[in-house]
Amino acid sequence: MARIPYADPAANADIAQLAEQIKSERGGRLLNLYKMLLHSPPVARGWLNLFTAIRQQTVLPGRYRELAILRVAVMNGADYEFAAHVPFALKEGCTAEQIDAVRVGSSAPVFDARDRAVLAYTEAMTRDIRVADSVFRQVREFFPEREVVELTATIAGYNLVSRFLEAMAIDHE
C-alpha cells in the first residue's frame, strides 16, 4: 500500500491537464507512479519529459534499454518496475528465457557479448556507482558515443524510478 494517497487529478484543475498529457503519452492510462508524482506538478512534468526522451527519442536499440531497465529493477528489488517492463522487453526482441535470466545477471549463458556488456555496465553503475575502466571498455566496444550516453542515462534514470517506487511503496496496477 502506498505510503501517501495518490493524487486525484479530478480534485485539482492544476493537475488535470498534466494528467491528460501523461495519459496521452503513456498509452491512455495514468499509472500509479504518475498518480503519486502528480502531488508535485513540476516534478511530474520533468519526469515525463526525461523518460519520454529516454524511452521514445533515443537511438539506443530498445533491446538494450529494456535489458538495462530489467536488471536495475532486479538489483533494486523493484517488482513494479520489472513487471511494467517485461512487455516492452518482449516487444524489443528479448525472449522469455532472457527475461528470466536477467535475474542472474551478466553471467547468464543466454546472453551474447553485447548483452553481457550492457548488463555488466548496469550492474556496475547500480551497485558500485563508479564503473571500472574494463567494464566501460566492453560497452565502448559495442556502442558509439551517443548510445553510450543514452545507455548511461537509461541506467541512471531507472535507478531513480526504482528508488522512488520502493520508497513510496507504489502499488502495482
N, C-alpha and C positions, 0 to 999 in steps of 0.2 A: 504494500500500500504506500502510495506516495506520501512523502513527509509533510507536504503542504497541499492544499486543494489545488486542482488545476484551474487556470484562469478560464473564465466564461466569456467568450467574445460577445455573446448576445447581451451581456450585462454592461458592456463598456463600448461605446461608439468609437473611442480612440483606437481600440484594438480590432474592431470588427473588420475594417478594411484590410489591415495587415493579415488577419486570419484568412480572409478570402484570397489574398495574394499567395499565401502559403499553400492553401488548398489547390489553387490553380497550378502552382509549380511542383506540387508533390502528389499528383495523380488524383486530385479531388477529395483527399482526406486530410483531416487535421489530426496528426498523430499526437499521442500523449506527450511526447518530447516537446513538440511545439506548443501544446496547451500549457505546459509548465513555463516555457520560455516567454510566452506572451505576458507574464507578470511584468516583464521589462521589455517594452516595445523596441527600444534601441538595441538591446542585446539580441532579441529575436530577429530583427531586421538584419543585423550584422551577421548573425549565424546563418540565416537563409542565404545571404549573398556569398559568404565564404563557401558553404557546402554546395551551393549551386555551381560555383566556379569549379570546385574540386570534382564534382560528380558529372557535370554536364558540359564543361567548357575546356577541359584539358585534352591533350593528345595522348597521354599515357594510356596504353591499352587497358580496357576495363577489367580484363582478367587479373592483371597485376594489382590494380586498385582494390579489387574485391578480395584477393588473397591477403593483402596487407590489412584491410579492414577486419576480416575474419580473424586473423592472427592477433591483432590488437584486442579484439573482443575476448578471445580466449584467454590471453595473458592477463587481462584486467578483470576477468570474471563477469563480463557484461553480456549476460544472456540475451537481453533485449536487442542489443546491437547485433549479436551473432544471428539471431532468428530473423531480424529485419533484412539482413544482407544475404542470406542463403539464396533467396530467389534471384537476386542480382548476380550472384556468383554463377549460378546455373545458366542464366541468360548470357553471361560473358564467356561461357565455354568450360567452366570448371565442372568436373564430374562429381557425383555424389561421393565417390571414394576419396577424391582430393579434398573435398569439403570436410569429410570426416578426419582426414589426415592432417588438416590444419591444426587440430588439437595436439598432435605430436610435434609439429613444427618443421623446421628446415631440414631435419634429418630423415623425414619420411621418404621412403624409396619411390613413392608415386609421383614425385616432382622431378622435373628436369632441372638443369643447371641454372637456368634463368629464374624459375620459380624459387629454387633454393636461395638464390642471391637476394630476391625480394623478401623472402621470409626471414633470412638471417639479418638483413638490414632492419626489418620491422622489429625483430627480437632485440637487436642491439639498441635501437632508438627507444624502445619501450622499457626495457629492463635496465640498460646501462646509461642511457641518455647520451653519453659520448660514444661515438661509433669508432671502432678500431679501423685503422687505415686498411688493413687486409679485407675487412668486410666492405668498406666503401669501394675499394678497387674492384671487388666482384660485381657490384652494382654498375660501376662505370664501364665494365667490360661489355655490358648488355644494353645500356641505355644512354642516349645522348643527354646533354646538359639540361635541356628543358624538361625531359621526362624524369631526370633525377630530382630536379626541383619539385616537380609535381608529385612524385612518389614521396618525397620527404614531407611535403605539405599534407599529403593524404595521411601519412602515418601520424604526424603531429596532430592534425585536426581530429582524427578519430580517437586518439588518446584523450583529447578534450571531451569528445562525445561520451566515451565510456565513463570517464570520471564524473561528468555531470549526471549521467543516467544513474550511476550507482550511488552517488552522494545524495541525490534527491529521491532515490528509490522509485523511479518511474515504473509504472505498471505496464506490462505487455498489453497490446491492443486486444 
